[in-house]
Amino acid sequence: MTISIDSRPLNIGVLALQGAFSEHVIVLNKLANTENISKVIEVRTKEQLGSIDALIIPGGESTTMALIAERSGLIEPLREFVKTKPTWGTCAGLILLSHKATNTKKNGQELLGVLPVTVSRNKFGRQVDSFTISLPSPCLDAVTESGNSNSFPYVFIRAPCIIGIDDPLVQELIVLPTSSPAEEKGDIVAVKYKHLLGTSFHPELTNDNRWHQYFINMARENI
Ligand SMILES: NC(=O)CC[C@H](N)C(=O)O
């Protein structure tokens, strides 16, 4: 099967309602020339959403982000957008994209419900339990220059974890090493499903831009 790659300049949006959106905007602006990005847009309105080719939903607080999206009339336009347009959810963004979340507040929480995975919110504990781990990442091979290591420094902050894959088309991209011999399999922290990318970690907080390059490539294959 040949995949057609769209090489025209892209407008990439970052949902800017709450959380770590500025950090993604900074990375995307750094990549603008080499990756042929024409505009990086902070998305707060339906009109802005309508002007972009691909979207990043950042980390932050998923309940607050969903609440602000609802109050600003953006939740339905977002639901429509993520059905077909390339979207990357990092951390809180992963929770929002998922179709099922556990450890949520009492009355559950509003989800966009397009990524067929079950996530456990705050699986890796609280802010003080944040950690970084460097792991080989073969999925980044296409964006790793020769001579460079294929390890990536993964930053986890009150991170969710994918505890259920609910569709055989979901590809597991990164699985953590097991933390005890009793554990059969490590935690799944990055998945791809059609035009959607979901990651538990915060690549925008490192100096390594390869996950952003990976997403831009993915976006080009799906627009
Ligand atoms: N760093 C993060 O984005 C944390 C997400 C947080 N666990 C939530 O539920 O929204």
The ligand as an SDF file (V2000), in Angstrom:
LIG
                    3D

 10  9  0  0  0  0  0  0  0  0999 V2000
    0.1680   16.2880   33.0850 N   0  0  0  0  0  0  0  0  0  0  0  0
   -1.0980   16.0760   32.8000 C   0  0  0  0  0  0  0  0  0  0  0  0
   -1.6250   16.4710   31.7580 O   0  0  0  0  0  0  0  0  0  0  0  0
   -1.9010   15.4020   33.8730 C   0  0  0  0  0  0  0  0  0  0  0  0
   -3.2940   15.0340   33.4540 C   0  0  0  0  0  0  0  0  0  0  0  0
   -4.1530   14.7960   34.6590 C   0  0  0  0  0  0  0  0  0  0  0  0
   -3.8370   13.5150   35.2230 N   0  0  0  0  0  0  0  0  0  0  0  0
   -5.6280   14.8750   34.2900 C   0  0  0  0  0  0  0  0  0  0  0  0
   -6.3880   14.1160   34.7030 O   0  0  0  0  0  0  0  0  0  0  0  0
   -6.0310   15.7110   33.5820 O   0  0  0  0  0  0  0  0  0  0  0  0
  1  2  1  0
  2  3  2  0
  2  4  1  0
  4  5  1  0
  5  6  1  0
  6  7  1  0
  6  8  1  0
  8  9  2  0
  8 10  1  0
M  END
$$$$
